[in-house]
């Protein structure tokens, strides 16, 4: 159908032949479909742009020179707005200003080579990525590339040495190894992790492996030649592949290509490096999954043997039908990349471009047992789904024809065809062998299974101490097939054998309590939660503890019917140790007037280590580590100590976190020597914890658990509340007292804080969102059914900058880029409500309201200052559908009064509660907090999850607290839970009129506020 | 992102809970006091016949004199069924593509010494099962994993199989399925290839999951080396079916994946190669 046509260079006024060519641009922002960009580099290092290429005029109209600030050797143009080039001197050029109206862009920006000593030699760009190779073969990934910033922000050195790199569709990366000249594919490249994980060598595909290879290596050399005067066979820069008549006759394309006169139709240039031009030509929508996708053209390379004459490599289309032939030439020098293959025609693309090697002067391109030495790879036509396994590259040499046909016609959906087939066949098998025979008796009757062990138990009565116990879990199948289980703790009391038991279906949570001395965990039931007194057990080894925890968790999840990843409605919480727990809310949790008691909630652990989690009901979940790294939830479950069946196979990644351990150096003043480390006999330890009760010296202080390792030495911490002097000391009249940063005459003691960093490495369903460290994040809460194109997500960077994340959707929860929102002081907390109302807390403790935030204007327009409650510094804010709550430094919880649609800033702060550490207001305006102190019947707990009762549309402040899991909890988010309880008509329960249930569920329509109370401080 | 796609672990479940509907009929030569009704049972594919046929014995004993009850053995279409083969393997090998239920004759006399091993008690099955696991682990990890397990861990594997406890079994078996990530698989794949027409009981060879160039071996690679005839020839005609657990995995399936997911509880991949039905 199509064939190649020479694009006459003379007419276009080209002064010299081309050296490199690259096309793309079919996804330029807002571009009408059908246009594309073609960039070329001439031998003199000039850059040319082909004007007016679109599907009616695929050959374009004329070459326009684009001025460059140096001599360009290579250029790469992505599908979107990215165009990068390499200068002869080794710097890189980035084209700026590319857009729909200006596909050529407006100006060049020079980016220095990643390595100061070694210049860049090659660059490859995709939609959102830029990869470069320097002359020492090192590979570099450009950080921070997005449509707003084509230059990116910095280079990241990658492992591996390559001679060239190519970026294909969906930003998949291909390369040729410097050492072995094998083709590598970057594994693990996903939208969230564009830099991928590792290089994987593809098994060499020799032409003898290919059934359809239409030319053998021993064919007489002909040449396809491409724009190069140095290649001896072809002359002028012609794009025509000339096929020798000595080839196998099966290749019917040859005559067609022999002379252009034979070509019956207007011809279309076939050029690719990182593009898939044929789709453009055929004017098909490449986003429709049905489009067949060609495999990348792997061009066989010349041997890099110095003694060998230069080898010419020609690739051509395999189907030998009317496909155009295309050619590829590579000379020995790696940096003069001459030519690039072309994609085969879209109508024929289901077949793979096969590979044939022509050799000038060499009988055999490589010995029979050597693998081929590749010189060039192009993945431009290869759409690789980021999750698919590329099993089609695994076909080994000489496999039978059925294998080949499989590996030759491949689409992303088929890449794991074998797996799909197994799933399907197993399901068919079950139907065939079991469906009609369910009335048959089972051969094996179900019985009880018991797992036993020995442990230590923290005795429930005084004097409390660890006692040796036998521990057993009995599991059995209920009559309805459900799984049941009972825990037994067998102990001896007064030489009498006794036991304590708990039903698995009553266990609400299992909490690992790692310490350096004992491997303990706590088991809670609703009753034990009320008592604030869990069953505390210690296993003899850490391994044993995790074994039990994994088993018990699985058993609990089974009995509760909890399996797989958390739902989008899930409630997430984090303990002060950074462990992550999740609970599936039932609709009755927010029922009114009789909600489910929150000590009944079942929590189970998810791998990973975080300080904060935020989510919404569309399943977008972000976390922040103690080291301020941002993480996005990957959709998996398990990780950490969960293995095997309790953990998903995919979506589990390595996660690290760093936090500081603090100890205090205490000193007392005496008249002779001044401050010394000799205290009074009644004084606290001279090296202690914050309370002074525990001795903590530099030497004896260990990391929090065996999972943590020290990564720094002890340093003085000057960043302590109350301030310090220049040596880090804080002064006070006596221990314990309030400390201040400068010595007065009344001060007889002083202390200073030492910090040491430690690091944990674990696994969990979390992927890093580089590069900006965050201290807070908030995600637009919405109702479960809502369809939102873009999920608004705001964050505060570690430095206090306010950021708005672009491109966040349920499918791409990591988003694409940060938009900076100006403030005149650093911020520390932020929250966005159901009607796009954004509230934030500045570091000075005052509140701000952001005006005019909407789906169309995600960053809003200006900040309105909201005075904080009298004499209080706010520290955290949470905004639900309409309610706004804030917590101050002294643990007071405040409700913002007087919010109306026309006046969204409200009028006053109303005190709700004290002893509050954090608040989370959800999309139903439900209010949950972490309370500092909660008294139980047996004990007091600090850091307890509490739920506000009596919250109703007309009574958003609620009435009282219900106490849930704790202590030791540090964070909760209920912002995913939009499950409303089935509404009970209030009239049935009381004589009070029904609160208008028609109004309260629509979000407040917020208009641009007139500045009344709030002061516009910045616009 | 939270898709409900089938997980690889569902394969383990499907494999474990595979059942073959079976009709046990007393062989006509057996002497009974009254007529013996056939007995219908769902047999676990992954188990062994003597382990799941207590009910069958009890059913037929009711109509027989104690003196006439010898060691029970089973026969399908003239072939005595080896108890030390997993049930799923016996079915795939001899009775694939037949109508269900699987019709088996029950014998209590004329034990075919030359074809079958005696099975006086379950402890014999346990010993056979554990020795298979050890052999498999010797291939996979030089025996390191199974030797590191304690007696009770071995018991857990066996009890898991005997009592049809998937969780109990897999809580332990997963350790046998681990391997160093950098190696990409086990040392060797424990597999056995069976065919009806062969004199050899089965074929077993050393076969690595990963080729020397680092790419994973597939089922096709294995067959090419061990039983090339099973690979469809260029003429496209399929002479053989390659069956594991009643399904025909594609030849592209990585052998390591198969070993991890489609091995029987004894940790071997039991592959049946049977003539393709000529319809």
Interface residues (C-beta under 8 A of the other chain):
Chain A: X201 X202 X203 X204 X371 X391 X392 X393 X394 X395 X396 X399 X400 X401 X402 X403 X406 X407 X417 X418 X419 X421 X422 X423 X425 X426 X427 X428 X429 X430 X432 X433 X434 X436 X437 X440 X441 X442 X443 X444 X446 X447 X449 X475 X551 X554 X558 X564 X565 X567 X568 X619 X634 X635 X643 X644 X645 X648 X649 X810 X811 X813
Chain B: X1 X2 X3 X4 X6 X7 X8 X9 X10 X11 X12 X14 X15 X17 X18 X19 X20 X21 X40 X41 X42 X43 X44 X47 X52 X53 X55 X100 X101 X159 X162 X163 X164 X165 X167 X168 X170 X171 X174 X211 X213 X214 X215 X216 X217 X218 X220 X221 X224 X231 X232 X233 X234 X236 X245 X246 X247 X248 X249 X250 X251 X252 X253 X254 X257 X261 X262
